[in-house]
Each structure stands twice: as structure tokens, then as C-alpha cells.
Amino acid sequence: MNKIPFNPISAFYQKQFGQKVYKIPVAVVEDCPNRQGLKGMETCIFCDPWGSAARSEMLLKPLKEQIFELSQHIQKKHKNDLFLVYFQAYTNTFSKLNQIQANFDTALSFDFVKGLVIGTRPDCISPAVLNLWKDYSEKTFVSVELGVQSFQDKTLQFLKRGHTAKQSIHAIEKIKKLNHVDIGIHLILGTPNETDQHIIDMAKLCNSLQVSNVKLHNLHVLKKTTLESLYNEGRFEPIELQEYARRVCLFLEHLSPEIYLHRLAAFASRGEELISPLWTANKMYAHQFIIDYINDKGSFQGSSI
């Protein structure tokens, strides 16, 4: 395997905790503002019925049981004993504050859990939630992953995100003021009408906002999504791996080397639901292909700054 031409999130965790840590993905909420149709919102075109939940069946189990079972599974596979609980599926601030706090306390009741990772939306962050994050960040590691997806309003409208780029920027700035709360954002590449300049500007905005980490996804088609209809109607065609790798490379070249990367592409964990592109089902192949592309080009994160 060639050298890694970007700053991996594993390096951040090593620096933060002194050893490798793994996330335990849990599901504690069953909805989000889009799915409820609040203020005329619609479900995001790429989102399947499970709302990005890695293990949909976990919704049926109590949080303690989810954490225990998944920690045992990961520990057996990777031989590690340090974990972060990742509140992943749907919008994890779209709930009553006392329930959010109870979930945090449950997660932290395990000695092997050293922190919390909260997935949410830029438009679902209240002052009360910010204060809650601040309080917990004073006693444990707290990281927030915002589903920004794009800083282009036209793209956000196409994706039916229901929020604007301005709302994303304001949310990031509010979280940054908490000082001890780590802030990451999710971004999607491969949307219609995406230009190289859009990608460069997106990287530069990440730099100026000083986010801690970024998670990249390619826009892919799953069954039971609006995007499936667009694909079947010939109104959307996912980009091939070679072109996606080029766009990732361009993004990384303009991204500060101080920012950490969670992943370079999406992975369809339920392969039977994937429609296109099929390379999204092969996590390690796609990951290595992108790395090889960047290395072959003689490029690396921050090389064009």
C-alpha cells in the first residue's frame, strides 16, 4: 500500500487519546425534520428509509444493549478497548433535551467509552443543545458531525436538504465558540452541475471556518429514495470512480493539512439496496483507488495552498 496523501482521522484520535479508538454507531432517534415535512421540507433525495443507519435493526434495541453488543463485535475484530459512541442515524438533536442528556449519560456509563460523537443538521441546533454540548465537553470528548453536504444553495435545493449554506456556516461558527467541542462536517461530491471551482471554494471555506475534520461522500443511488426515481428517469447519472477520484484529489489539494479526513467516499453497507454506482459497495477498493490516483499524480493534501 502506498503512502497516505492526506491527514487521516486516526492520527487525530491517536493524538487525542494516545491510542487507536473506534466508533460504536448507535441509533436512538427515528426521524428528522425533512421526513416529518416541517415547513414544507421533503426527505433528502439520497436518504433511504434507515437515515444512514449502519445497522437498522439496532433501532429496536435499548441503547445500552446496542453499545454492549457492538463494542463486543468491534473488540473481537480489532482487539481494542477504547470507544466513542457515535449517535449516527437521522437527526440526533431532533429530540427532547432531557432524552438527549439521558442518552449521553447512558453512553458514558461504560468505562470503555471515552467520548461522544453526535450527528445532526445545521438547522437543528438550539441554544439549549449548544449549552448541553458545552457542559459535556468539560468532562469528556465531544465531537459534532454536521450534515452540511454542500456550500452551494442550488445543490442543497437539488438534494432537498431544507437548509441553506448560510445556516451551515452560522452553525459551524456557533459550535466553534464552544472551544472544547470538536467540529466535523459531511460533504457530498458528484452532484449535478458541480464544477472544479465549486470544489476548490468548498475546500477553502473549510479552511477559513477552521473545521477539525471532514467526511466525504459520493452521491450514489439507493433503492426507495427520490434519487432512484431521478436515476430511472435519466435525470441523474452518478460519476465513475476515476472522475470521483479526480474531484477528491482537487478538494484535498486545496484543503488545509491541519484538517483530518474521516473517509474519502461513501460506502453502501447494504449492498442489496445499492443501485449505482456499483463501486460504492466495495469500500476498500474505492478507498485504495483514490489514494493511488492521488499518489500517481504526485499530489497530497494542501499541495495547492
C-alpha positions as CSV (number, residue, x, y, z in Angstrom):
1,M,0.0,0.0,0.0
2,N,1.3,3.4,-1.0
3,K,1.7,6.3,1.5
4,I,-1.5,8.1,2.6
5,P,-1.6,11.5,0.9
6,F,-4.0,13.1,3.5
7,N,-4.3,13.6,7.2
8,P,-6.4,10.6,8.5
9,I,-8.8,10.9,11.4
10,S,-6.9,8.0,13.1
11,A,-4.0,10.4,13.6
12,F,-6.3,12.9,15.4
13,Y,-7.6,10.1,17.7
14,Q,-4.1,8.9,18.3
15,K,-3.1,12.4,19.4
16,Q,-6.3,12.9,21.4
17,F,-6.3,9.6,23.2
18,G,-2.8,8.1,22.9
19,Q,-4.1,5.0,21.1
20,K,-6.5,3.8,18.4
21,V,-10.2,4.3,19.1
22,Y,-13.2,3.0,17.2
23,K,-16.7,4.4,16.9
24,I,-19.8,2.5,18.1
25,P,-22.6,3.6,15.7
26,V,-25.9,3.7,17.6
27,A,-29.5,4.6,16.6
28,V,-31.7,6.4,19.2
29,V,-34.0,8.6,17.0
30,E,-36.3,7.6,14.3
31,D,-37.0,10.8,12.4
32,C,-35.8,14.2,11.2
33,P,-37.4,17.5,10.2
34,N,-37.3,16.6,6.5
35,R,-39.2,13.3,6.9
36,Q,-41.9,15.0,9.1
37,G,-42.4,17.6,6.3
38,L,-41.9,20.5,8.7
39,K,-42.2,23.9,7.0
40,G,-42.7,22.2,3.6
41,M,-39.5,20.2,3.8
42,E,-39.1,16.9,1.9
43,T,-36.9,13.9,2.6
44,C,-33.4,14.3,1.2
45,I,-33.2,12.8,-2.2
46,F,-30.3,10.4,-1.3
47,C,-31.6,9.2,2.1
48,D,-33.1,5.7,2.4
49,P,-35.6,4.7,5.0
50,W,-32.9,4.0,7.5
51,G,-31.5,7.5,7.6
52,S,-27.8,6.4,7.1
53,A,-28.1,3.9,10.0
54,A,-25.3,1.3,9.6
55,R,-27.4,-1.3,11.4
56,S,-31.1,-0.6,11.1
57,E,-32.1,-3.4,13.4
58,M,-30.4,-1.6,16.2
59,L,-33.3,0.8,16.4
60,L,-35.3,-2.0,18.1
61,K,-32.8,-2.4,20.9
62,P,-32.2,-0.3,24.0
63,L,-29.1,2.0,23.8
64,K,-27.2,0.0,26.5
65,E,-27.7,-3.2,24.5
66,Q,-26.6,-1.5,21.3
67,I,-23.4,-0.2,22.9
68,F,-22.5,-3.5,24.6
69,E,-23.2,-5.7,21.5
70,L,-21.3,-3.5,19.0
71,S,-18.4,-3.0,21.4
72,Q,-18.0,-6.7,21.8
73,H,-18.1,-7.2,18.0
74,I,-15.6,-4.5,17.3
75,Q,-13.3,-5.6,20.1
76,K,-13.2,-9.1,18.8
77,K,-12.3,-7.9,15.4
78,H,-9.8,-5.2,16.2
79,K,-8.6,-6.1,19.7
80,N,-9.1,-2.6,21.0
81,D,-10.6,-1.4,24.3
82,L,-11.3,2.3,23.7
83,F,-14.5,3.6,22.0
84,L,-16.5,6.6,21.1
85,V,-20.3,6.3,20.9
86,Y,-21.5,7.7,17.6
87,F,-25.1,8.9,17.5
88,Q,-25.4,8.4,13.8
89,A,-28.8,7.8,12.3
90,Y,-31.2,10.6,11.4
91,T,-31.0,13.9,13.4
92,N,-29.7,13.4,16.9
93,T,-30.8,16.8,18.2
94,F,-34.3,16.4,16.9
95,S,-35.5,15.2,20.3
96,K,-36.3,16.4,23.8
97,L,-33.3,17.8,25.7
98,N,-33.8,15.5,28.7
99,Q,-33.8,12.5,26.3
100,I,-30.6,13.6,24.6
101,Q,-29.0,14.1,28.0
102,A,-30.2,10.6,29.2
103,N,-28.6,9.1,26.0
104,F,-25.3,10.8,26.7
105,D,-25.3,9.6,30.3
106,T,-26.1,6.0,29.2
107,A,-23.2,6.1,26.8
108,L,-20.8,7.4,29.3
109,S,-21.8,4.9,31.9
110,F,-19.5,2.4,30.2
111,D,-15.9,2.7,31.3
112,F,-14.6,1.9,27.8
113,V,-16.5,4.9,26.3
114,K,-14.2,7.9,26.2
115,G,-16.4,10.3,24.3
116,L,-19.5,11.2,22.2
117,V,-19.9,11.9,18.5
118,I,-23.2,13.5,17.6
119,G,-24.6,13.5,14.0
120,T,-27.0,16.3,13.3
121,R,-28.1,19.0,10.9
122,P,-27.1,22.7,10.7
123,D,-30.7,23.8,11.3
124,C,-31.4,21.7,14.4
125,I,-29.0,23.3,16.9
126,S,-30.8,25.3,19.6
127,P,-29.1,27.4,22.4
128,A,-30.1,24.6,24.8
129,V,-28.3,22.0,22.7
130,L,-25.2,24.1,22.5
131,N,-25.2,24.6,26.3
132,L,-25.6,20.8,26.7
133,W,-22.6,20.1,24.4
134,K,-20.6,22.7,26.3
135,D,-21.4,21.1,29.6
136,Y,-20.4,17.6,28.5
137,S,-17.3,18.8,26.7
138,E,-15.9,19.9,30.1
139,K,-15.9,16.3,31.3
140,T,-15.5,14.2,28.2
141,F,-14.6,14.3,24.5
142,V,-17.5,15.7,22.4
143,S,-17.5,15.8,18.6
144,V,-20.3,17.1,16.4
145,E,-20.7,16.0,12.8
146,L,-22.8,18.3,10.7
147,G,-24.5,17.2,7.6
148,V,-23.6,20.2,5.6
149,Q,-23.3,18.3,2.3
150,S,-22.7,21.5,0.2
151,F,-22.0,25.2,0.5
152,Q,-23.9,25.8,-2.8
153,D,-27.5,26.7,-2.3
154,K,-28.5,25.3,-5.7
155,T,-27.0,22.0,-4.8
156,L,-28.7,22.0,-1.4
157,Q,-32.0,22.6,-3.1
158,F,-31.4,19.7,-5.5
159,L,-30.6,17.5,-2.6
160,K,-33.7,18.8,-0.8
161,R,-31.7,19.4,2.3
162,G,-34.1,22.1,3.7
163,H,-31.3,24.3,4.9
164,T,-29.1,26.9,3.3
165,A,-25.3,27.3,3.1
166,K,-25.6,30.4,5.3
167,Q,-27.3,28.3,8.0
168,S,-24.4,25.8,7.8
169,I,-21.8,28.5,8.2
170,H,-23.6,30.0,11.2
171,A,-24.0,26.6,12.8
172,I,-20.2,25.9,12.5
173,E,-19.4,29.3,13.9
174,K,-21.6,28.8,16.9
175,I,-20.1,25.4,17.6
176,K,-16.6,26.8,17.2
177,K,-17.3,29.3,20.0
178,L,-17.8,26.4,22.4
179,N,-14.0,25.9,22.3
180,H,-13.8,22.3,23.5
181,V,-16.3,20.8,21.1
182,D,-14.7,19.2,18.1
183,I,-16.5,20.1,14.8
184,G,-16.7,18.0,11.7
185,I,-18.7,18.3,8.5
186,H,-20.1,15.9,5.9
187,L,-19.7,16.9,2.2
188,I,-21.0,15.3,-1.0
189,L,-19.2,15.3,-4.2
190,G,-20.6,14.3,-7.6
191,T,-23.7,16.4,-7.7
192,P,-25.1,17.8,-11.0
193,N,-23.5,21.0,-12.3
194,E,-20.6,20.6,-9.9
195,T,-17.6,22.5,-11.2
196,D,-13.9,22.4,-10.2
197,Q,-14.2,25.9,-8.9
198,H,-17.1,24.8,-6.6
199,I,-14.9,22.1,-5.2
200,I,-11.9,24.4,-4.7
201,D,-14.2,27.0,-3.0
202,M,-15.6,24.3,-0.7
203,A,-12.1,23.3,0.5
204,K,-11.1,27.0,1.0
205,L,-14.3,27.6,3.1
206,C,-13.5,24.5,5.2
207,N,-10.1,26.1,5.8
208,S,-11.5,29.6,6.7
209,L,-14.1,28.1,9.0
210,Q,-11.3,26.0,10.7
211,V,-13.4,22.8,10.9
212,S,-11.5,20.0,12.6
213,N,-12.4,17.2,10.2
214,V,-14.3,16.3,7.0
215,K,-16.1,13.3,5.8
216,L,-16.5,12.9,2.0
217,H,-19.3,11.1,0.2
218,N,-20.0,10.4,-3.4
219,L,-23.7,10.9,-4.4
220,H,-25.0,7.4,-5.0
221,V,-28.3,5.9,-5.7
222,L,-30.1,3.7,-3.2
223,K,-33.5,2.0,-3.5
224,K,-36.5,3.7,-2.0
225,T,-35.1,7.2,-2.5
226,T,-36.1,10.2,-4.6
227,L,-32.7,9.9,-6.3
228,E,-33.8,6.4,-7.5
229,S,-36.6,8.0,-9.4
230,L,-34.4,10.6,-11.0
231,Y,-31.9,7.9,-12.0
232,N,-34.6,5.8,-13.6
233,E,-35.9,8.8,-15.5
234,G,-32.4,9.5,-16.8
235,R,-32.2,12.8,-14.9
236,F,-29.2,11.8,-12.7
237,E,-26.1,9.8,-13.5
238,P,-23.5,9.1,-10.8
239,I,-19.9,9.8,-11.7
240,E,-17.5,7.0,-12.3
241,L,-14.7,6.2,-9.8
242,Q,-11.9,7.7,-12.0
243,E,-13.7,11.1,-12.1
244,Y,-14.7,11.0,-8.5
245,A,-11.0,10.3,-7.5
246,R,-10.0,13.4,-9.6
247,R,-12.5,15.6,-7.7
248,V,-11.4,14.2,-4.3
249,C,-7.8,15.0,-5.3
250,L,-8.7,18.5,-6.3
251,F,-10.6,19.1,-3.0
252,L,-7.6,17.7,-0.9
253,E,-5.1,19.8,-2.8
254,H,-6.8,23.0,-1.6
255,L,-7.7,21.6,1.9
256,S,-5.5,22.7,4.9
257,P,-3.2,19.8,6.0
258,E,-4.4,20.7,9.5
259,I,-7.9,19.2,8.8
260,Y,-8.4,15.5,9.3
261,L,-10.3,13.2,6.9
262,H,-12.7,10.5,8.1
263,R,-13.3,9.0,4.7
264,L,-12.8,9.7,1.0
265,A,-16.0,8.1,-0.3
266,A,-19.4,6.7,0.7
267,F,-19.9,3.0,1.4
268,A,-23.2,1.3,0.8
269,S,-23.3,-1.1,3.8
270,R,-26.5,-2.7,2.5
271,G,-25.3,-3.8,-0.9
272,E,-28.7,-5.2,-2.0
273,E,-30.1,-1.7,-1.8
274,L,-27.4,-0.1,-3.9
275,I,-28.4,0.8,-7.5
276,S,-25.5,2.9,-8.8
277,P,-22.5,3.2,-9.0
278,L,-21.6,-0.3,-8.0
279,W,-18.1,0.7,-6.9
280,T,-19.7,2.2,-3.8
281,A,-20.3,-1.3,-2.5
282,N,-16.5,-2.0,-2.5
283,K,-15.2,0.1,0.3
284,M,-11.5,-0.8,0.4
285,Y,-11.2,-0.9,-3.4
286,A,-12.6,2.6,-3.8
287,H,-10.5,3.9,-1.0
288,Q,-7.3,2.5,-2.4
289,F,-8.1,3.6,-5.9
290,I,-8.5,7.2,-4.8
291,I,-5.2,7.0,-2.8
292,D,-3.4,5.5,-5.8
293,Y,-4.8,8.2,-8.0
294,I,-3.6,11.0,-5.8
295,N,-0.2,9.4,-5.3
296,D,0.3,8.7,-9.0
297,K,-0.4,12.4,-9.6
298,G,2.2,13.3,-7.1
299,S,-0.3,15.2,-5.1
300,F,-1.3,15.4,-1.4
301,Q,-3.5,17.3,1.0
302,G,-2.7,21.1,0.9
303,S,-0.3,20.8,-2.1
304,S,-2.0,23.7,-3.9
305,I,-2.3,26.1,-0.9
